[in-house]
Amino acid sequence: MTTESDDSDDFYHSELIQLLKTRFEKHMNRHAGLDWAKVQARLEANPDKVKSLAQMEATGGEPDVVGLDAQSGDFIFFDCAAESPKGRRSLCYDREALDSRKEHKPANSVLDMAAAMGVQLLTEEEYRYLQQFGPFDSKTSSWLATPTEIRALDGAIFGDYRYGRVFIYHNGAQSYYGVRGFRGSLRV
């Protein structure tokens, strides 16, 4: 017996799959040589991953396939919205940074939100890879997975695209801005 919730989940699931297919077909340059039928079969076999993609979509990420891991067979999705996802902005980097703020705390941290969504933050290397399909973040910026040696010094890194090139910067991990969010990565 299905419940009303199950029916609405199934409806949203099929709507999301169709949206992802449309985006896949519109941006073939991001995944040249990959076959949507194989992507869809992976999605159908991994409903938890589809839930993560739904959260990426709901927060403005516009996830799309950007590659295939030849060893694992995983399709790699990145947030491909032109600007940092609107539903994931004004966040400090991690729980430690959030807890260190005495006043004007943001609602959440990047690492906590990413974990709740079931996604990983883009690394600097992945962010530069994404930019070959871009430009991305020409008016915003995105927090990136920060090396432990930088985080140990209370810093975190972020990237953006300005003047025809990718810039990687640093900031205090406790800082947050209305135009800085984060981009996620998901393997399916």
C-alpha positions in Angstrom: 0.0 0.0 0.0 1.4 3.4 -0.9 0.7 6.5 1.1 0.1 10.0 -0.2 3.7 10.9 0.8 5.0 8.0 -1.3 2.9 9.1 -4.3 4.2 12.7 -4.1 7.8 11.4 -3.6 7.4 9.3 -6.8 5.9 12.3 -8.6 8.8 14.5 -7.6 11.3 11.8 -8.4 10.0 11.5 -11.9 9.9 15.3 -12.4 13.5 15.6 -11.1 14.7 12.8 -13.4 13.0 14.6 -16.4 14.6 17.9 -15.4 18.0 16.3 -15.1 17.6 14.7 -18.5 16.6 18.0 -20.1 19.7 19.7 -18.5 21.9 16.8 -19.6 20.7 17.1 -23.2 21.0 20.9 -23.2 24.6 20.9 -22.0 26.3 18.0 -23.8 29.6 19.8 -23.7 29.8 19.0 -20.0 29.6 15.2 -20.6 30.6 14.5 -24.2 30.3 10.8 -25.0 28.2 9.9 -22.0 24.8 8.2 -22.5 21.7 9.5 -20.6 20.1 6.0 -20.4 23.1 4.8 -18.4 22.9 7.9 -16.1 19.2 7.3 -15.5 19.7 3.6 -14.8 22.2 4.6 -12.1 19.8 7.2 -10.7 17.0 4.6 -10.6 19.2 2.2 -8.7 20.3 4.8 -6.1 17.2 6.6 -4.6 19.3 8.1 -1.8 21.5 9.8 -4.4 18.4 11.1 -6.1 17.3 12.7 -2.8 20.7 14.4 -2.6 20.3 15.7 -6.2 16.8 16.9 -5.2 18.3 19.0 -2.4 21.0 20.3 -4.8 18.2 21.4 -7.2 15.9 22.8 -4.4 18.7 25.1 -3.2 19.5 26.4 -6.6 22.5 24.3 -7.6 21.3 23.1 -11.0 23.2 19.8 -10.8 24.5 18.2 -14.0 26.8 15.4 -15.0 30.4 16.6 -15.5 32.2 13.3 -15.8 32.5 9.5 -15.3 34.9 7.8 -13.0 36.2 5.0 -15.2 37.3 2.9 -12.3 34.2 2.9 -10.2 31.7 3.6 -13.0 30.2 6.5 -11.0 28.7 9.5 -12.8 29.9 12.7 -11.2 27.5 15.5 -10.7 28.5 19.1 -9.8 26.3 22.1 -9.1 26.3 24.0 -12.4 24.3 27.1 -11.7 25.9 30.2 -13.2 26.3 31.7 -9.7 26.8 30.1 -6.3 23.5 28.5 -5.3 21.1 31.0 -3.7 19.8 28.6 -1.1 23.3 27.9 0.2 24.7 31.4 0.8 25.5 33.4 3.9 27.2 30.4 5.7 30.5 30.3 7.5 32.8 27.4 6.7 32.3 24.8 9.4 30.8 24.1 12.9 33.9 25.3 14.7 33.7 28.6 12.8 30.0 28.9 13.5 30.4 28.2 17.2 33.3 30.8 17.4 31.0 33.6 16.3 29.7 35.6 19.3 27.3 37.8 17.3 25.4 37.8 14.0 25.7 34.0 13.6 24.6 32.7 10.2 21.9 30.0 10.1 24.3 27.1 9.4 27.8 26.2 8.2 28.8 25.0 4.8 30.2 21.6 6.0 27.1 20.9 8.1 24.7 21.7 5.2 26.7 19.7 2.7 26.7 16.7 5.0 23.0 17.0 5.6 22.5 17.1 1.8 24.8 14.1 1.3 27.2 16.0 -1.0 30.9 16.9 -0.9 32.3 20.4 -1.4 34.2 21.0 -4.6 37.9 20.9 -4.2 40.1 23.6 -5.8 41.0 21.1 -8.6 37.3 20.3 -9.2 36.4 24.0 -9.2 39.0 24.7 -11.8 37.7 21.7 -13.8 34.1 23.1 -13.6 35.3 26.4 -15.0 36.2 24.8 -18.3 32.4 24.7 -18.9 31.8 28.2 -17.4 32.3 30.8 -16.5 30.8 30.2 -13.0 30.7 32.6 -10.1 31.3 35.8 -12.1 29.2 37.8 -9.6 29.4 35.5 -6.5 32.0 33.2 -4.9 31.9 29.6 -3.6 33.6 28.1 -0.5 35.9 25.2 -1.4 37.1 22.1 0.5 39.9 23.6 2.5 43.2 21.9 3.2 43.7 21.0 6.8 46.8 23.1 7.2 44.9 26.2 6.2 41.9 25.3 8.3 44.2 24.8 11.3 45.2 28.5 11.0 41.5 29.5 11.1 41.3 30.0 7.4 39.2 28.6 4.6 39.4 29.0 0.8 36.9 30.0 -1.8 36.9 30.7 -5.6 35.4 32.9 -8.2 35.8 33.9 -11.8 36.8 37.4 -12.6 38.7 39.1 -15.5 38.7 36.0 -17.6 40.3 33.7 -15.0 39.7 31.6 -11.9 40.9 33.1 -8.6 41.3 31.1 -5.4 41.4 33.2 -2.2 41.4 32.8 1.5 39.2 34.2 4.3 38.6 33.6 8.0 36.4 30.4 8.2 34.0 32.3 10.5 33.2 34.9 7.8 30.1 34.8 5.7 28.7 36.9 2.9 25.4 37.2 1.0 27.1 36.4 -2.3 29.2 33.4 -1.1 27.8 29.9 -1.0 29.1 26.5 -1.9 29.0 24.1 -4.8 28.5 20.4 -4.2 29.7 17.2 -5.9 27.9 13.9 -5.9 28.9 10.5 -7.3 26.1 8.2 -8.4 
